[in-house]
Amino acid sequence: MRRSLLLVSLVIALLGPARAGLLEYVNTPDPSYAWSVGSSTTPGVVHLNLTSQTWQNIAWQHTVGIIRPAQVRYPDLVILLITGGQPGPEESLLGQLLANTLGATFAVIWQIPNQPLWGMREDDLIAHTFEQLLATGDSSWPLLFPMTKAAMRAMDAIQEYGQQTWGVRPTRFITTGASKRGWTTWLTAAADPRVVALMPMVYDNLNLAAQMEHQIELWGRYSPSIDDYTRRGLQQKLASPEGQRLAAMVDPYTYRDRITQPKLIVNAANDSYWTVDALNYYRPGLQGETWQILVPNAGHGIKDYGRVIAAAGGFVKMVAGNLPRPELSWEHRVENGQVIFSVCAPTAARASLWSAEGSGGLFTASAWKTTPMTRQGERWEARLPLPAVGDLALFGEASFSLDGADAP
C-alpha cells in the first residue's frame, strides 16, 4: 500500500508540467496547416486533403471524409472517427449508415498516425518516440501528441468546410477511434472543448502504472501484445522521474478532471492487450457521465459491429438530443458457492449476465456464455455456481429503448 500511495503522490506532483506539454503542443499554431477539397470515388462522401502539422520536420498528410445525411437532424453536430491506414469503403459505408440513421454529419480522418516513420509502425513507432523523449527530454516527441493535434486540425477543417459549403459551422464533436486511435480519442477530449462526448474503443489501459503492475501481479509477465514497449524496458522506467513524467504526459488518466464529457467506453472481453478486469483500475476515478460496453467473444479487433453500432447509436442519440438517461447500477455477492449478480435498471428492456472461466487470470481464449437475468421489480438478478477450479469472470449487460431503438 505504501508503494502505491507513493507512486500516486509522485504522479500528482507532475501533473501540471506534464499536462502543459500536451496542451502547449496541440494549441501551438502551425503554419503548415492547410486543407483543400480532394476527389472521392464514393458517392455521398466528400474528401478533404489535410496537412495537420509539421512534426519532427515531417509534414503530416491526411484524408478527411465527410458525409452529410440526407435529412439533417443535428446541424451543429459531427461524429468524428479517428483511424489509421488509407481511405477505404468500410469506414465510408459505416459513416453513411450512421449519418442517415442518426441525422448527424459523420466524418473520418485517416492516416493517424502518419506511418511508417523511420521504418516503424503502430506500437513500435509509439514506443520509439517514448524512448526519444526519455533520451532527449524534448516534450514534443510522444507520438500521441501529433496524433491528437491531427484530430483537432481535422475538426478545424470540418468547421471551415461546413461554413463555406452548408453555411453552418459545426460546434459539437463526438469523437471515436480504436486502439491507438482510442488512446487519441481520450487525449483529444482532454485537449479540445469542442468534444462534447467520446467513444474510445479497445484502449483499456488508463492509469498506466497501475495497469502494468496489475499485469505482473495477475500473469507474472506483461502481455505479449505490448512487447514493443516491454523489449525497450519502458515499464521498468516508469519508476524513474523521467518515466513518471512520460506516463503523466500520455496517460489519459492524468487528464481525467478535464474529461468530464459523457463517455461510452467500448472494450473487448477477449482482448489480449489488457487484463479482463482492467476497467476496474480506472473506472472509479473517471469524472462525469460514463457508460461502458464489453463485447463478449471478441478480441482487440472487435468484429461484432452490430452490437457496437447499436450501443454507439443509442449513445449519440442520448447526447445529441439530451434524452433522459437510464438508471443503472449493479452489485454482486458470493453466497453458498454461488455468485449472485444483480442490476438495478428499472427501464431496461432486458438484462443478461455474461460469464467465462479462465486459468491464471487469462481469458483471451475463453468462451463467454450468457445467462438471462430475471426481473424482480426494479432489479434484475442471475445466479451462477462458482467453478471448482480456475477463475470466473462476469459482467452484466442491460439493454434500453432509446428514441425507438434498442441499445445495449
N, C-alpha and C positions, 0 to 999 in steps of 0.2 A: 504493500500500500504506500509506503514512504516513497518508493521509487516512482510510482505512478504520479503521486502528488507533486514530486519534484519536477517531473517532466512537464506536467501541465503548467506549473508556475513559470518554467523557463519559456515555454511556447507563448504564454500570455505576455511575458515581458518583451517578446519580439514582435508582437502583432503589429504595432504601429509602423516601424520601418518596413516590415515585410509587405504589409498592405499597400504602403505608399509606393513600393516598387511596381506592383501590378497596375495600380490606378494611374501612376505617373506615365507608365509606358503606353497604356491604351488610350490615354487622353492627350498625349503629345501630338500636335498636328504634324502630318507627314505630307510634304508637297508632292509626293509621288501618287497620292490618292487620286484616282480618276475612274470614270466609267463611261461606257458607250453602249448603244443598242447593238447587239450582235444578231446572228442568224440562228434560227431554230428549225429543226425538221419535224418537231412535234406540234400538231395543230393545237392552238389554245395556250401555248407556252411561249412567253417572251424570254429571250436570253439577253442578259447584260454581260458585257466583258468588263470585269472589275480588276483594277490594281488596288489592293488594300493598303500596301505599305512597302517600305524597303527595310528589310531586317537582315542584319549581318551582311550588308551590301548585296542582298538578293531581293529583287522585286518580286513580290508575291502576286500571282495572277490567278483569277478565279472566274468561273462562270456562275452567274446568279440566274436561276429560273424563276419566273413569276407567273402565277396562274390566278386570273381574276374569275370568280364564279359568275355564272350566267345571271343569277339573282343575288345581289349583294345585300346581306342582312346586317353585317357589321363593317361599314365602310372604313372605319378607323383602325381595324384590327388586321394583323398579319401573323400567320403561323409560319415560323422560320425553322426549316430543317437544316441543321449543320451536318455536313457529311464529307467524306473523302472521295478519292477516285475521280473519274471523269464523268461528265453528264451521260446519263443513260435513261432508258424508258421507264425503269422501275419507279424511280422517285417521281417522275412526271405523272405517271398513271396514278400513283398514290395521291399525289397532290391534287389531281383533277377530281378524284373521288372525294377527298376530304373538303376541298374548296366548295364543290357544288352541294355536298351534303350539309355542310355547316354554314354556308353563306359568308365565308370569310376568305380573303386572299391567302393563298399558300405560296411560299417562296422556298427555294433551295439554294444554298451556297455549297458548291463543290470545291474540291482541292484544298481541304483543310485537314492537315497542313499541306503546303506545297512540298512535294517529295517525289523521288528520293533526293536527299541532300547529303553530300559527302559519302555517297554510296549506301546510305541508311534510310530506313523507313519505319514508321509507326513507333512502337515502344523502343526499338533500338535507337531511333533518332531522338526521341524524347530523353532517354537515359543519357545519351551522349551530351545533350545540351545541359543536363543537370551536372554532369562532370565538368563541363566548361565553366559553369557558374562557380562550382567549388574551387576550380583551379585559378580562376581569374578574379572572382569577386564581382564581375560585371552582372548587374541585376537584370539586364535585358536578355540574358541567354536562355532562360527556360522557354522551351518551345510553346508551352501553353499560353505565354503572353502574346506572341503574334497570332496564334490560333484564335484567342479571344478578340484581339483587335480586328481580325479579319471579319468575324461575325458582326462586330459593331459597325464596321465600314459597310458591310452589306446592308445593314439597317439604314445607314445614311443614303446609300444609293437607291434603295427601295422608296424611301421617303421622297427623294428628289424626283425619281421617275414617276411616282404617283401624283405628285403635284403637277408635273408637266403634262402628264397623259390623261389622268382622270379628274384633275382639279381637286384632288383630295390628298392631303399629306397624312399618311397613317401615323398614329401616335402610340399605338399599343402593339407590343410584340409578345407572342408566346413562343419561346424557343425550345427546341428539342434536338437531340443527337444521341448517338450510341457510342459506348466505349470511350475512346479518347475524345470523341465529339460530345459524349455525355459529360465528361470532365469539363470540357469547354463550355457546355451549357450552364453548369453550375457557376463557373467563373464569370461568364457573360452576365448572368443575373446579378452577381455581386457588383459588377462594374458599371452597369448601364440601367438607369431608372426607366428607360423605355420598355424594359422587360416587365410585363405585368403578371406573368406566370411562366412556369418552366416544367418541362417533362424530360428530365435526364434519364437515359436508358443504359443499363448494364455498366455503370460505374459505381460499384458498391464498395467504395474504398475511402469514404470520408473519415476523418480522424485517423490520419495515415499512420502515425506512430503506434497507436493502439491496435490498429488492424494488423500491422506487421508483427507486433508482439503476440497477438492472438493466434496468428497462423503458426508461429513456433510452438505456442502452448498446446494447440489442438493437434497439429500434424507433425510437429518436430522438425519442420522444414518450411521453406517458403514455397508457394505454388510454382510448379514448373512453368506456368503461363507467364510469370513475371520474371523469367530468367534474365531478360535483358538488363534488368536492374540488379538482380542478385549477383550475376557474374562480375559486375563492376563494384560490388561491395557497398552499394548505396544504402542498404538498410542499416548496416553497421555504422555508417557515417551519421545516421540520424541522432546519435548520442552526442556528437560534437556540436559546438556553437554554430559552425558553418552549416552542418546538416540540419540543425533545427531551424536555421534561417531559411534554408531551401524548402523544408517541409511547410513552414508557415507561409511562404510565398505562393505555393502551388496547391495547398490543401484547401478545398472549398470550406472545410470545417472552420478554418481561420476566419472566414468571412460570414459566418452564419448569422451574425447580427445585421448584416446587410442583405441577406437572402430571406426576406420576410414575405415574399410574394407567395401566392398559392402554388403548390408544387405537387406533381404526380411523379413519384419515383417508380420506375419500371425496371425490375430485375428478373433474372432467370434462376430458377431453383436448382439447376444443374450446372451453373457457371463454374468453370474450372479455375477462374482467376481468384475467386474470393471464397471465404468460408460461408457455409449456408446461413449462419446467424450474423453475418457482417452488419446488417442493418441495425442490430441492437446496439452497436458500438457508436452510432451517431444519431439515430432517430430521436432519442430522448432530448438531445441538445439542440435540435433544429427549432427555429422560431417561425411562427406564422402557420398558416393552414397547410397541412401535409397529408397527402394520400399516398398509398403505395399499392402496387400490384406486383405479385410474384408469379411468373409464368411457369407452371409445372412442366416437367419433362422437356425442358429447353435448356440449351447451352448458351454460350456467350453470344452466338449469332442467332438470336431468337427467330424462330420460323413460324410461330403461332401468331401470324399477323392479325387474324380475326379478333383474337382476344385483346391484343394491344390497341388495335384501331377502335374497337368498341369502348375501351376504357378511355382512350385519348379523346374520342369524340364526345363522350359524356363530360369529361373534364373541361374541354374547351367550351361546350355549351354552358356549363355551370359558371365558368369565369366570365365569358363574353356577355352572357345575359344576366349575370348576377342572380342566378337562381338560388333558391333556398338550399342549404347544404344538408345532406342526410346526417342523422345522428348515428354515430358508430363508435363503439368501444368494445373491448374484449378482455377476457381473463382466462386463466387455466389453473387447474389444481390436480394433484395426484391423490387418489383415494383407493385403497384396497386393490392395488395393482392395476388401476385404470387411470388414464388421463381424461379429465373432464374439461372440455373446451366450450366456452360459452361466448356468444356475441350479442351485444345489445344493439339492435338495429331495427327499430320499430317500423320503419317504412320499407325495409328490404323486400324485394320480390322473392328472393330465395337466398339460402346460405349453405355453404359446403365447408367441410373440413378436409384439407389435403394432408397426407402423411406419407413418409418414406422412411425406410430403415437403411442404416449405413453402418460402417465399421471404421473405427479410428477417426471419427469426425469427417469422413469422406462421404459425399453424397453425389458426386459427379455422375456416377453410373447408376444411381438409384432410380427405381420406378416409383413415381408418385401416384398414389391412389386417392380417390375421392370418396368421402362418406357424406351423404346428405345430412344436414342438421335439421333437427326437429324444432318447430316453433313452439315456444312456451310463453304466451303473452307477448311482451315486447322483446323477448330474448330468444335466441336460437342456441341449441345445445347438441353436442355429439360426444360419445364416449369411445375410447379406444383402449384395448389392453396394452400394457407395456410389454415390449419384446423380452423374451427370456435372455437373449444375449444381444450385444450390439447397441447401437444408438437409434433413437427415434427423433425425427424432425417433423414438425407440423406447422401449418398456418391455416387461418380461416379466411374465407372469401365470401363477401356479401355482394349481391347484385341489386341495383336500384334502377327504377324507371326515371330517366331524366329527359324531359322535353319529348316524351313519346317513344324513347328508345331505351333498351336495357343496357346498363354499363356495369361491368364487374368492378 
